[in-house]
Amino acid sequence: MSSPLPFPASGFRQLLNTPDLAPEEAGHAFNALMQQLHYPKYVMQGGDFGAIIMQYQAVSYPGNLVSALSNFCIVQSNATDLARFAANETTPDETEYMTRLNLFTKDESGYRIIQETQPLTILTDSPLGFAMWIYSLMRESVDPLPTTWTPQEIITWSLMYTIQGPYGSTRLYNGMLREGAFQGLGVGNLGGTPKTYFKQPVAVSEFPYDIWFGLPLNWVQRDGNVKERYVHYKGGHFAAWEVPELLADDI
């Protein structure tokens, strides 16, 4: 029996003939795959794009997706939050979270704008340049203490994007912009909308070298039915690779 392949064009998967892959479509593919594997009900864990796909999938398939753990959740500050921040009335967690998010938005998110608007032109003619593109993004998002980069790791990570050409992974940003997951420089504008509000019980895992570290529980509950918040003091954006034992315990 054939199976749908979530994230075509990543790794060894075949390149799509259509540019329309985005979080909502990927959620349909993941759910179809689970049904073909004879798991009518399942739990889910996701970080980065996986966490955003998970939000769409939870709404599309409430009878199938039972519960989830997210290690990537960004909630945009509302007008009240910003006023409290300006008046130095935010809690320490709120202050840290808003400061980190502002830094990322203003100084570290240019790559995302490029991949949203020109996904088929970025560094596609130079494998070495693409490797440095990947490395420059990842080095800001990992905990330097448990992580030692080697040339082999950098080559391997970038190679998984370039086997099929980097088009599939870079144009996913364009699809996310089209579906509303990105709006301008904002990230995580999903919360609270009927299309993406997570009604199933969910937990979040926060790691200090990720951009959303410090997000308070009552903030993340704007996105859905969040029951637990696990806060760690080592690890970063790629927790499954950096600190797998911590993420596994949370799962």
C-alpha positions as CSV (number, residue, x, y, z in Angstrom):
1,M,0.0,0.0,0.0
2,S,1.4,3.4,-0.9
3,S,1.6,6.1,1.7
4,P,1.5,9.9,1.4
5,L,4.9,11.5,2.1
6,P,4.7,14.5,4.4
7,F,7.2,17.1,3.5
8,P,8.0,16.0,-0.1
9,A,11.4,17.2,-1.3
10,S,13.0,16.9,2.2
11,G,15.7,14.3,2.7
12,F,15.2,11.4,0.2
13,R,11.6,12.2,-0.5
14,Q,10.5,13.1,-4.0
15,L,10.0,16.7,-5.1
16,L,6.4,17.8,-5.5
17,N,5.1,19.1,-8.8
18,T,2.9,21.7,-7.0
19,P,4.1,24.6,-4.8
20,D,1.1,24.4,-2.5
21,L,2.4,22.4,0.4
22,A,1.8,24.3,3.6
23,P,0.9,23.5,7.2
24,E,-2.8,22.7,6.6
25,E,-2.0,20.4,3.7
26,A,0.8,18.8,5.6
27,G,-1.6,18.1,8.5
28,H,-3.9,16.3,6.0
29,A,-1.0,14.2,4.8
30,F,0.2,13.2,8.3
31,N,-3.4,12.2,9.3
32,A,-3.8,10.2,6.2
33,L,-0.5,8.4,6.9
34,M,-1.6,7.5,10.4
35,Q,-4.9,6.1,9.0
36,Q,-3.0,3.9,6.5
37,L,-0.8,2.6,9.3
38,H,-4.1,1.7,11.1
39,Y,-3.7,4.2,13.9
40,P,-7.2,5.9,14.0
41,K,-6.2,7.8,17.1
42,Y,-2.7,9.1,17.9
43,V,-0.7,11.6,19.9
44,M,1.7,14.0,18.4
45,Q,4.9,15.9,19.2
46,G,6.3,18.7,17.2
47,G,8.8,21.5,17.1
48,D,9.4,24.3,14.6
49,F,7.2,23.6,11.5
50,G,5.9,20.5,13.1
51,A,4.4,22.4,16.0
52,I,2.6,24.8,13.6
53,I,1.4,21.9,11.4
54,M,0.2,20.2,14.6
55,Q,-2.1,23.2,15.4
56,Y,-3.8,22.9,12.0
57,Q,-4.0,19.2,12.3
58,A,-5.6,19.3,15.7
59,V,-8.5,21.4,14.4
60,S,-8.9,19.4,11.2
61,Y,-8.9,16.0,13.0
62,P,-10.3,16.4,16.5
63,G,-11.4,12.8,16.6
64,N,-8.0,11.5,15.6
65,L,-5.4,13.6,17.3
66,V,-5.9,12.9,21.0
67,S,-3.1,15.0,22.7
68,A,0.2,16.6,21.9
69,L,3.5,18.1,23.2
70,S,4.9,21.2,21.5
71,N,8.4,22.5,21.8
72,F,7.8,25.5,19.6
73,C,5.0,28.0,20.5
74,I,5.1,31.7,19.8
75,V,2.3,34.0,21.0
76,Q,2.4,37.6,19.7
77,S,2.1,40.3,22.3
78,N,-1.2,42.1,22.3
79,A,-1.7,45.8,23.0
80,T,-2.1,45.3,26.8
81,D,1.1,43.2,26.9
82,L,3.0,45.9,25.1
83,A,1.7,48.7,27.4
84,R,2.6,46.7,30.5
85,F,6.1,46.1,29.0
86,A,6.6,49.8,28.3
87,A,5.6,50.6,31.9
88,N,7.9,47.9,33.4
89,E,4.9,46.0,34.7
90,T,5.5,42.7,33.1
91,T,6.6,39.6,35.1
92,P,10.2,38.3,34.8
93,D,9.0,35.6,32.4
94,E,7.0,38.0,30.3
95,T,10.0,40.4,30.1
96,E,12.4,37.7,29.0
97,Y,10.0,36.3,26.5
98,M,9.1,39.7,24.9
99,T,12.8,40.8,24.9
100,R,13.9,37.6,23.1
101,L,11.1,37.8,20.6
102,N,11.8,41.5,19.8
103,L,15.5,40.6,19.3
104,F,14.6,37.8,16.9
105,T,12.1,39.9,14.9
106,K,14.4,42.9,14.5
107,D,17.9,41.3,14.2
108,E,17.7,37.6,13.3
109,S,14.7,36.9,11.1
110,G,15.8,38.2,7.7
111,Y,16.3,34.7,6.3
112,R,12.6,34.1,6.8
113,I,11.5,37.1,4.7
114,I,13.8,35.9,1.9
115,Q,12.4,32.4,2.0
116,E,8.9,33.6,2.1
117,T,9.2,35.9,-0.9
118,Q,12.0,34.4,-3.1
119,P,12.1,30.7,-2.1
120,L,13.3,29.4,-5.4
121,T,16.4,31.7,-5.8
122,I,18.2,31.5,-2.4
123,L,21.7,30.0,-2.6
124,T,20.6,27.2,-5.0
125,D,23.8,27.3,-7.1
126,S,26.3,26.7,-4.3
127,P,26.3,23.7,-2.0
128,L,29.0,25.3,0.2
129,G,27.1,28.6,0.4
130,F,23.9,26.7,1.3
131,A,25.8,24.8,4.0
132,M,26.9,28.1,5.5
133,W,23.3,29.5,5.2
134,I,22.1,26.5,7.3
135,Y,25.0,26.8,9.8
136,S,24.5,30.6,10.3
137,L,20.9,30.0,11.2
138,M,21.4,27.0,13.5
139,R,24.3,28.4,15.5
140,E,22.1,31.0,17.0
141,S,19.5,28.5,18.1
142,V,21.4,25.7,19.9
143,D,22.9,25.5,23.4
144,P,26.7,25.8,23.0
145,L,27.5,23.7,26.1
146,P,26.1,20.3,25.1
147,T,26.6,20.9,21.4
148,T,29.9,20.6,19.5
149,W,29.7,21.2,15.8
150,T,31.7,19.1,13.5
151,P,32.2,19.6,9.7
152,Q,30.5,16.2,9.2
153,E,27.4,17.4,11.1
154,I,27.2,20.6,9.2
155,I,27.6,18.8,5.8
156,T,25.0,16.2,6.8
157,W,22.4,18.7,7.9
158,S,22.7,20.8,4.8
159,L,22.9,17.7,2.5
160,M,19.5,16.6,3.7
161,Y,18.1,19.8,2.1
162,T,20.1,19.7,-1.1
163,I,19.6,16.0,-2.2
164,Q,16.4,17.0,-3.9
165,G,17.3,20.7,-4.1
166,P,16.5,23.1,-1.4
167,Y,13.3,24.3,-3.1
168,G,10.8,22.2,-1.2
169,S,12.0,23.3,2.2
170,T,12.5,27.0,1.4
171,R,9.2,27.4,-0.4
172,L,7.4,26.0,2.7
173,Y,7.9,29.4,4.2
174,N,5.9,30.9,1.3
175,G,3.1,28.5,1.9
176,M,3.0,29.4,5.6
177,L,2.8,33.0,4.8
178,R,-0.1,32.3,2.4
179,E,-2.0,30.3,5.1
180,G,-1.5,33.0,7.8
181,A,1.1,31.3,10.0
182,F,3.4,34.3,9.2
183,Q,2.3,37.9,9.0
184,G,5.0,40.4,8.1
185,L,7.7,40.0,10.7
186,G,5.3,38.3,13.1
187,V,5.5,34.7,14.0
188,G,2.9,32.6,15.7
189,N,-0.2,34.6,14.7
190,L,-2.3,31.4,15.0
191,G,-3.5,31.5,18.5
192,G,-7.1,32.0,19.4
193,T,-8.5,31.8,15.8
194,P,-11.2,29.2,15.2
195,K,-9.0,27.7,12.5
196,T,-6.1,26.9,14.8
197,Y,-7.3,26.9,18.4
198,F,-6.0,23.7,20.0
199,K,-8.9,22.1,22.0
200,Q,-7.2,18.8,22.8
201,P,-5.0,18.7,26.0
202,V,-1.5,19.8,25.2
203,A,1.8,20.5,27.0
204,V,4.7,22.7,26.0
205,S,8.5,22.2,26.6
206,E,10.7,25.3,26.8
207,F,14.5,25.3,26.3
208,P,16.6,28.3,27.1
209,Y,18.3,28.7,23.6
210,D,15.0,28.8,21.8
211,I,13.5,32.2,20.9
212,W,10.3,31.6,22.8
213,F,11.8,30.7,26.1
214,G,10.0,32.3,29.0
215,L,6.6,32.2,27.5
216,P,4.2,32.1,30.5
217,L,1.6,29.4,30.8
218,N,-1.3,31.8,30.7
219,W,0.1,33.3,27.4
220,V,0.4,29.9,25.7
221,Q,-3.1,29.1,26.8
222,R,-4.3,31.7,24.4
223,D,-3.4,29.2,21.7
224,G,-5.2,26.2,23.1
225,N,-6.0,23.9,25.9
226,V,-2.5,23.9,27.4
227,K,-2.3,21.8,30.6
228,E,1.4,21.6,31.4
229,R,4.5,23.8,30.9
230,Y,7.9,22.1,31.2
231,V,10.8,24.6,31.6
232,H,14.4,23.3,31.1
233,Y,17.7,25.0,31.6
234,K,19.8,23.5,28.8
235,G,19.0,22.8,25.2
236,G,17.7,25.0,22.4
237,H,15.5,25.0,19.3
238,F,16.6,21.5,18.1
239,A,15.8,19.8,21.4
240,A,15.3,16.3,19.9
241,W,18.9,16.5,18.7
242,E,20.5,18.5,21.5
243,V,18.9,17.1,24.6
244,P,16.8,14.1,23.5
245,E,16.6,12.7,27.0
246,L,14.8,15.8,28.3
247,L,12.3,15.9,25.5
248,A,11.6,12.2,25.8
249,D,10.8,12.6,29.5
250,D,8.4,15.4,28.7
251,I,6.7,13.2,26.0
